[in-house]
Amino acid sequence: MIFAYGDRGRQTMVTANISCLKSYCSIRIFGARDSLLILTIVLFCSGCAEDEVVHQDLREQSDFILIDGKVITSNPDQPIAEAFVVQDGHFSFIGSSEDARQHAPHLLVLDASGKTILPGLIDSHTHPGMIGFLGEDDEEAPVPKTSHGDILAWLDNYVTWHSGPVIQAGEWPTILYGVEGPHKSELDKIVKWRAVMLFDDSGHSQWLNSSALKLLGIDKETPDPAPGLSYFVRDKNGEATGWVKEFALVPYIGDALLPDRKDIKRRMSEFLDFLSSKGVTTLFDAGNLLFHEEIYEIVAELEKEGRLPLRYFGSIHIVLPSQIESAIAELKDLRADYESDLIKFETIKIHFDGVQEIRTAAMLDPYIGKNAGRGRTLFTEDELTLFVLELHREQIDLHLHTVGDRAIRIALNAAQRAQVEVDGPLDCLISLSHLEILSEADAARFAELGIVANFTPHWSGGYFQGAHLTSGPPRSENMYRAMPIFKSGGVVSFSSDTTTYTEMIRANPFYGMQVGHNRQEVDGGNGAVILPPKKERLDLDQLVQGYTIGGATQLGQEGDLGSIEVDKLADFLTLKEDLFSVDRYEIHTLEPDLVVVNGRVMHGEFGFSEE
């Protein structure tokens, strides 16, 4: 085995017998784009004498050649290559191994030995901050999902040993309750003097007892923050029933329920390291409710400590109508306080509608049930159009939570009206996320208007339950349809939308790829139910595209990220097994053995050599 290393002025060779190789390690340094890639080769020979150990420090080396790989570039003009050259943190050559050597004859040569190499993956909608402050479920006493009676029996037992002044737990299943939802009186029978707040399994509503409502100052006179979307369900007399939808509690809770800052930071760091270990080199943080400062201060702290393993695009998260007035100024403040080489703030995110499970997603046709309504959007089409024009003037991007087909249509209409107003393309990028129910008439409009469609593949195996009871077929049998947007030439990006510590495993992009490829839950294997329509199973090429160049396009970074091309930043990962050869039900088990950002190792090690 031969290792070649050196700088532009010289080349040195170190030779070792392959049977003697124990490790080939890499260390990373965080900093500016031209910071050093530190490579350390440590060769150990089993049974060799102490003085036979070869230890060569490549601390001065920052550039290298990678040869003999299966390089999936995400570049349609050159989809496959076998080699590339990295110089100054960028790809300087893509092509054959022989040509790569000739391009930079004095650089370190690494032999990938046929391994599959992908561009760095982009999680274009996730929530590290929420994972930090929403905490961890009580695994010793989870809320049962079997029946209403079982939930009450669980609570009766839980309060006997839980001594805190406020009982917070989850997750109760929304499918057990109809249009009226759960009622505070059921909780009051068991817990009268302590506040109880139980979170549902959609992540979009809470069930409170009377003590909790009183503690928060919520009564008959309390206004709904966003009527029809974020609101307090009321009885015929106008009294709050205890079922609270979407973000109605946000103005009343404040930061009272935030856990200890050390716990938030620990969980966030663990999640970011997890993403990095799975090949994610860039993420878009789609919001932290009102806790922007608290979360981004931690992100900046992690970077200063050398513990931020990826690029981090943050946002201002609008969940209440009143926030829109200050959102642009707040984003500018975040830029001034926290922006750096790895941390950027380009986007305002609006939680434009809700979810089907609790009938808050904005739908073209009514939900099932008497007086169930059609859901609402946070802003009218006129209001959204005006805001898009303001973002256009400020050159700030917009990302919208849009689950229902009416929310999607209103957002597309607003973008189209804004383009007509400025008589051309907008100076702000717009992306719509989730897109659970998409009208066929609107699919082609994404390409026409230049709007990115963001999907969460790990949902498309039936992760969330309840749409069949609220929206009903045929709508509930035609969800998560990215194929019409692909076919019409639109840009699709993929993401995890992970919000809780316990679902961290689902943030693995290869987990998402498997579910998106099969439309089946991972745990069920090949025997799992296929979520209709089966024709919406995505090709692996489409999934890779959405996790790479699609995500880069959403973030306006396609000139620097998302594909392995000359002059782009050197973000890539190598896989221990080939994505395109592994069994379709084993995709989630794929593990990168190396993850590189800007030409610097963020996870794993260079276990390659030149033969």
VENJO-V222591 format. One record per residue. N is the residue number from 1. RES is the residue in one letter. PHI is phi in whole degrees, 0 to 359 (NA if undefined). BURIAL is 1 if it has 9 or more other ideal C-beta (glycine too) atoms within 8 Angstrom, else 0. Layout:
BEGIN
n=<N,N>
res=<RES,RES>
phi=<PHI,PHI>
burial=<BURIAL,BURIAL>
END
This chain:
BEGIN
n=<1,2,3,4,5,6,7,8,9,10,11,12,13,14,15,16,17,18,19,20,21,22,23,24,25,26,27,28,29,30,31,32,33,34,35,36,37,38,39,40,41,42,43,44,45,46,47,48,49,50,51,52,53,54,55,56,57,58,59,60,61,62,63,64,65,66,67,68,69,70,71,72,73,74,75,76,77,78,79,80,81,82,83,84,85,86,87,88,89,90,91,92,93,94,95,96,97,98,99,100,101,102,103,104,105,106,107,108,109,110,111,112,113,114,115,116,117,118,119,120,121,122,123,124,125,126,127,128,129,130,131,132,133,134,135,136,137,138,139,140,141,142,143,144,145,146,147,148,149,150,151,152,153,154,155,156,157,158,159,160,161,162,163,164,165,166,167,168,169,170,171,172,173,174,175,176,177,178,179,180,181,182,183,184,185,186,187,188,189,190,191,192,193,194,195,196,197,198,199,200,201,202,203,204,205,206,207,208,209,210,211,212,213,214,215,216,217,218,219,220,221,222,223,224,225,226,227,228,229,230,231,232,233,234,235,236,237,238,239,240,241,242,243,244,245,246,247,248,249,250,251,252,253,254,255,256,257,258,259,260,261,262,263,264,265,266,267,268,269,270,271,272,273,274,275,276,277,278,279,280,281,282,283,284,285,286,287,288,289,290,291,292,293,294,295,296,297,298,299,300,301,302,303,304,305,306,307,308,309,310,311,312,313,314,315,316,317,318,319,320,321,322,323,324,325,326,327,328,329,330,331,332,333,334,335,336,337,338,339,340,341,342,343,344,345,346,347,348,349,350,351,352,353,354,355,356,357,358,359,360,361,362,363,364,365,366,367,368,369,370,371,372,373,374,375,376,377,378,379,380,381,382,383,384,385,386,387,388,389,390,391,392,393,394,395,396,397,398,399,400,401,402,403,404,405,406,407,408,409,410,411,412,413,414,415,416,417,418,419,420,421,422,423,424,425,426,427,428,429,430,431,432,433,434,435,436,437,438,439,440,441,442,443,444,445,446,447,448,449,450,451,452,453,454,455,456,457,458,459,460,461,462,463,464,465,466,467,468,469,470,471,472,473,474,475,476,477,478,479,480,481,482,483,484,485,486,487,488,489,490,491,492,493,494,495,496,497,498,499,500,501,502,503,504,505,506,507,508,509,510,511,512,513,514,515,516,517,518,519,520,521,522,523,524,525,526,527,528,529,530,531,532,533,534,535,536,537,538,539,540,541,542,543,544,545,546,547,548,549,550,551,552,553,554,555,556,557,558,559,560,561,562,563,564,565,566,567,568,569,570,571,572,573,574,575,576,577,578,579,580,581,582,583,584,585,586,587,588,589,590,591,592,593,594,595,596,597,598,599,600,601,602,603,604,605,606,607,608,609,610,611>
res=<M,I,F,A,Y,G,D,R,G,R,Q,T,M,V,T,A,N,I,S,C,L,K,S,Y,C,S,I,R,I,F,G,A,R,D,S,L,L,I,L,T,I,V,L,F,C,S,G,C,A,E,D,E,V,V,H,Q,D,L,R,E,Q,S,D,F,I,L,I,D,G,K,V,I,T,S,N,P,D,Q,P,I,A,E,A,F,V,V,Q,D,G,H,F,S,F,I,G,S,S,E,D,A,R,Q,H,A,P,H,L,L,V,L,D,A,S,G,K,T,I,L,P,G,L,I,D,S,H,T,H,P,G,M,I,G,F,L,G,E,D,D,E,E,A,P,V,P,K,T,S,H,G,D,I,L,A,W,L,D,N,Y,V,T,W,H,S,G,P,V,I,Q,A,G,E,W,P,T,I,L,Y,G,V,E,G,P,H,K,S,E,L,D,K,I,V,K,W,R,A,V,M,L,F,D,D,S,G,H,S,Q,W,L,N,S,S,A,L,K,L,L,G,I,D,K,E,T,P,D,P,A,P,G,L,S,Y,F,V,R,D,K,N,G,E,A,T,G,W,V,K,E,F,A,L,V,P,Y,I,G,D,A,L,L,P,D,R,K,D,I,K,R,R,M,S,E,F,L,D,F,L,S,S,K,G,V,T,T,L,F,D,A,G,N,L,L,F,H,E,E,I,Y,E,I,V,A,E,L,E,K,E,G,R,L,P,L,R,Y,F,G,S,I,H,I,V,L,P,S,Q,I,E,S,A,I,A,E,L,K,D,L,R,A,D,Y,E,S,D,L,I,K,F,E,T,I,K,I,H,F,D,G,V,Q,E,I,R,T,A,A,M,L,D,P,Y,I,G,K,N,A,G,R,G,R,T,L,F,T,E,D,E,L,T,L,F,V,L,E,L,H,R,E,Q,I,D,L,H,L,H,T,V,G,D,R,A,I,R,I,A,L,N,A,A,Q,R,A,Q,V,E,V,D,G,P,L,D,C,L,I,S,L,S,H,L,E,I,L,S,E,A,D,A,A,R,F,A,E,L,G,I,V,A,N,F,T,P,H,W,S,G,G,Y,F,Q,G,A,H,L,T,S,G,P,P,R,S,E,N,M,Y,R,A,M,P,I,F,K,S,G,G,V,V,S,F,S,S,D,T,T,T,Y,T,E,M,I,R,A,N,P,F,Y,G,M,Q,V,G,H,N,R,Q,E,V,D,G,G,N,G,A,V,I,L,P,P,K,K,E,R,L,D,L,D,Q,L,V,Q,G,Y,T,I,G,G,A,T,Q,L,G,Q,E,G,D,L,G,S,I,E,V,D,K,L,A,D,F,L,T,L,K,E,D,L,F,S,V,D,R,Y,E,I,H,T,L,E,P,D,L,V,V,V,N,G,R,V,M,H,G,E,F,G,F,S,E,E>
phi=<NA,234,254,249,212,157,239,293,259,204,222,233,243,239,247,211,290,300,291,269,285,252,204,222,257,225,234,242,237,260,164,291,302,265,295,284,271,262,242,237,258,237,251,237,250,300,84,280,287,306,282,265,290,259,229,244,269,254,302,275,272,235,239,199,246,245,239,53,247,259,268,269,271,61,249,298,281,208,296,231,216,239,203,207,241,249,222,53,77,235,283,253,203,227,166,276,297,297,292,297,300,290,295,218,293,253,263,304,248,245,261,282,53,83,294,282,236,243,299,305,278,238,268,267,189,211,219,302,295,296,300,290,262,281,78,244,297,283,291,284,215,290,293,291,247,275,197,299,298,294,295,294,296,300,297,301,282,300,290,288,236,271,261,292,289,234,262,242,200,190,232,271,279,294,293,279,232,269,300,286,77,287,232,299,299,294,285,299,297,258,231,261,257,249,285,237,224,249,265,273,276,271,78,233,205,225,241,245,269,296,296,294,299,294,301,272,75,261,218,299,271,292,286,281,300,216,310,84,233,255,204,262,295,233,275,294,264,88,278,294,277,104,267,242,257,55,252,297,279,306,293,261,276,60,260,297,260,293,287,301,302,298,291,300,296,299,293,298,298,297,294,296,296,298,301,300,295,261,99,280,249,212,223,248,278,274,126,225,55,259,260,299,299,300,282,287,297,292,300,296,295,299,295,298,276,73,240,259,269,203,281,232,260,266,206,263,252,265,241,232,303,294,287,295,294,253,299,295,297,294,297,297,296,298,301,295,273,230,293,203,299,259,247,226,228,238,225,254,252,247,279,284,219,249,225,292,301,242,65,252,294,278,246,290,245,296,287,288,116,295,56,283,75,237,78,222,254,292,228,285,298,297,296,294,300,297,290,300,296,294,295,303,294,270,56,243,278,231,234,239,282,223,269,273,294,286,298,298,295,298,295,296,299,297,296,295,297,295,295,296,298,268,60,158,296,276,269,216,273,237,226,246,248,83,50,294,243,242,292,302,292,258,301,288,290,299,293,299,262,71,258,275,260,255,243,245,301,289,280,279,252,101,301,268,246,134,298,293,265,258,269,75,291,277,300,290,256,221,255,55,253,274,302,298,284,303,294,271,88,282,267,242,239,234,202,254,45,278,238,234,301,287,258,305,302,283,281,299,302,285,296,299,297,296,294,296,285,254,55,223,295,299,300,275,59,287,267,291,297,274,288,289,276,297,294,273,301,269,288,297,299,294,294,297,302,292,276,237,293,297,295,297,296,304,272,70,245,294,282,239,230,94,204,266,221,302,81,277,297,278,252,199,220,246,251,290,232,278,304,270,246,293,304,298,264,241,301,294,272,298,230,292,260,206,229,236,235,57,78,245,288,253,209,83,206,285,264,243,210,270,283>
burial=<1,1,1,1,1,1,0,0,0,0,1,0,0,1,0,1,0,0,0,1,1,0,0,1,1,1,0,1,1,1,0,0,0,0,1,0,1,1,1,1,1,1,1,1,1,0,0,0,0,0,0,0,1,0,0,1,0,1,0,0,1,1,1,1,1,1,1,1,1,1,1,1,1,1,1,0,0,1,0,0,1,1,1,1,1,1,1,1,1,1,1,1,1,1,1,0,1,0,1,1,1,0,1,1,0,1,1,1,1,1,1,1,0,0,1,1,1,1,1,1,1,1,1,1,1,1,1,1,1,1,1,1,1,0,0,0,1,0,0,0,0,0,1,1,0,0,0,1,0,1,1,1,1,1,1,1,1,1,1,0,0,0,0,0,0,1,1,0,1,1,1,1,1,1,0,0,0,0,1,0,1,1,1,1,0,1,1,1,0,1,1,0,0,1,1,1,1,1,1,1,1,1,1,1,1,1,1,1,1,1,1,1,1,1,0,1,0,1,1,0,0,1,0,1,1,1,0,1,1,1,1,1,1,0,0,0,0,0,0,1,1,1,1,1,1,1,1,1,1,1,0,0,1,0,0,0,0,1,0,0,1,0,1,1,1,0,1,1,1,1,1,1,1,1,1,1,1,1,1,1,1,1,1,1,1,1,1,1,1,0,1,1,0,1,1,1,1,1,1,1,1,1,1,0,0,0,0,1,1,1,1,1,1,1,1,1,1,1,1,1,0,0,1,1,0,0,1,1,0,1,1,0,0,1,1,0,1,1,1,0,0,1,1,1,1,0,1,1,1,1,1,1,1,1,1,1,1,1,1,1,1,1,1,0,0,0,1,0,1,0,0,1,1,1,1,1,1,1,1,0,1,0,1,1,1,0,1,1,1,1,1,1,0,0,0,1,1,1,1,1,1,1,1,1,1,1,1,1,1,1,1,1,1,1,1,1,1,1,1,0,0,1,0,0,0,1,0,1,1,1,1,1,1,1,1,1,1,1,1,0,0,1,1,1,1,1,1,0,1,0,1,1,1,1,1,1,1,1,1,1,1,1,0,1,1,1,1,1,0,1,1,0,0,0,1,1,1,1,1,1,1,1,1,1,1,1,0,1,0,1,1,1,1,1,1,1,1,1,1,1,1,0,1,1,0,1,1,1,1,1,1,1,1,1,1,1,1,1,1,1,1,1,0,1,0,0,0,1,0,0,1,0,0,0,0,1,0,1,0,1,0,1,1,1,1,1,1,1,1,1,1,1,1,1,1,0,1,1,0,0,1,1,1,1,1,0,0,1,1,1,1,1,1,1,1,0,0,0,1,0,0,1,0,0,0,1,1,1,0,1,0,1,1,1,1,1,1,1,1,1,1,1,1,1,1,1,0,1,1,1,0>
END
